[in-house]
Amino acid sequence: MENPFSLEGKCILVTGASSGIGRGIAVACAKMGAKVLLSGRNEARLQETLSLMSGDGHTVLCGDLNSEETRKEVVEKIPDLNGVVYCAGISQIQMAKRMEQSSLEGIFQTNVFSPLMLNTLLLKKKKIKKDSSIIFISSISGVYRSQIGEGGYGATKAALTGYVKSLALELAAQGIRVNTIHPGVVETPLLEVSNGTFGEEELEALRQKYPLKRFGKPEDIAHCAVYLLSDASSWMTGSNLLIDGGFTLK
Ligand SMILES: NC(=O)c1ccc[n+]([C@@H]2O[C@H](COP(=O)([O-])OP(=O)(O)OC[C@H]3O[C@@H](n4cnc5c(N)ncnc54)[C@H](OP(=O)(O)O)[C@@H]3O)[C@@H](O)[C@H]2O)c1
């Protein structure tokens, strides 16, 4: 029987592929038969992702997507795509009363403006084929819940959710589907105590609030992405796929 979840014959661009969730998605896409274009800034870590991937014909695209020049170079280099996963992103904890425009602009640049402008360029250059699937990695934050200091980050993720609704309508005539994935906390370098986003005790207390008593793993999110990129989800567009170990139930 044909596997509806197969990505055989598909070419997929994954941003943020040098780390965490993006790395997990790239590895899972390759396992399901796709050729993957890996985008990130850190060449060594992109090569590390590549070394974890099965199959051949994958390509590393190193560069800062906040630069318009880099985005143009990336789009010039890539072949026609069957799927795109916009996963590159940063987090930020900042109280509203101390918010500075420069840091707000910084997080909006990485999490919203760069992926949206890359998407515009890919569409203008007709790099996204008919019947493709586009995924934006959002978050539970800003859409389903929040915490003090997450206003800026949550606002960027809510912005993606709003954008996707319209994009899904705009591209439906070409059979191109657009969805968001909203993960709860996932074990990645974004979470590391050294980043200062969370302290050790705070992280453990938060873990215990998850009904399934664990944070997500990059593979958990990668399996959602495989579903949305594959023909198994061919009637799904404009949706927000929540995956959070039951956290938002309470
Ligand atoms: N971890 C979680 O709990 C969680 C939960 C919900 C949603 N998310 C979202 O999931 C996505 C991935 O998060 P993660 O936890 O996997 O983070 P991560 O391990 O820190 O990885 C972030 C990725 O984004 C790339 N990136 C950041 N800025 C970039 C830029 N200007 N140009 C190109 N690439 C850039 C990084 O590239 P380099 O390392 O090469 O610089 C890296 O590959 C983010 O959008 C995040 O908001 C994460």
The ligand as a Gaussian input file, in Angstrom:
#p B3LYP/6-31G(d) Opt

LIG

0 1
 N       11.819000      25.318000      21.878000
 C       10.587000      25.612000      22.211000
 O       10.141000      25.383000      23.353000
 C        9.671000      26.242000      21.199000
 C        8.290000      26.248000      21.489000
 C        7.411000      26.816000      20.572000
 C        7.897000      27.353000      19.410000
 N        9.237000      27.353000      19.151000
 C        9.691000      27.948000      17.888000
 O       10.353000      26.963000      17.120000
 C       11.351000      27.586000      16.308000
 C       12.685000      26.875000      16.526000
 O       13.022000      26.982000      17.901000
 P       14.156000      26.069000      18.563000
 O       13.731000      25.855000      19.949000
 O       14.475000      24.927000      17.690000
 O       15.350000      27.130000      18.576000
 P       16.931000      26.976000      18.370000
 O       17.377000      25.604000      18.721000
 O       17.520000      28.151000      19.056000
 O       17.075000      27.159000      16.788000
 C       16.781000      28.385000      16.181000
 C       17.138000      28.277000      14.722000
 O       16.813000      29.512000      14.078000
 C       17.916000      29.918000      13.292000
 N       17.959000      31.372000      13.171000
 C       17.736000      32.295000      14.134000
 N       17.893000      33.539000      13.628000
 C       18.212000      33.373000      12.317000
 C       18.495000      34.270000      11.259000
 N       18.504000      35.601000      11.440000
 N       18.792000      33.771000      10.026000
 C       18.804000      32.430000       9.819000
 N       18.538000      31.524000      10.778000
 C       18.253000      32.004000      12.015000
 C       19.126000      29.406000      14.073000
 O       20.246000      29.386000      13.211000
 P       21.791000      29.413000      13.769000
 O       21.784000      28.621000      15.044000
 O       22.527000      28.754000      12.664000
 O       22.126000      30.821000      14.002000
 C       18.625000      28.028000      14.497000
 O       18.776000      27.118000      13.429000
 C       11.362000      29.069000      16.702000
 O       10.602000      29.774000      15.765000
 C       10.689000      29.073000      18.068000
 O       10.068000      30.285000      18.328000
 C       10.127000      26.800000      20.015000

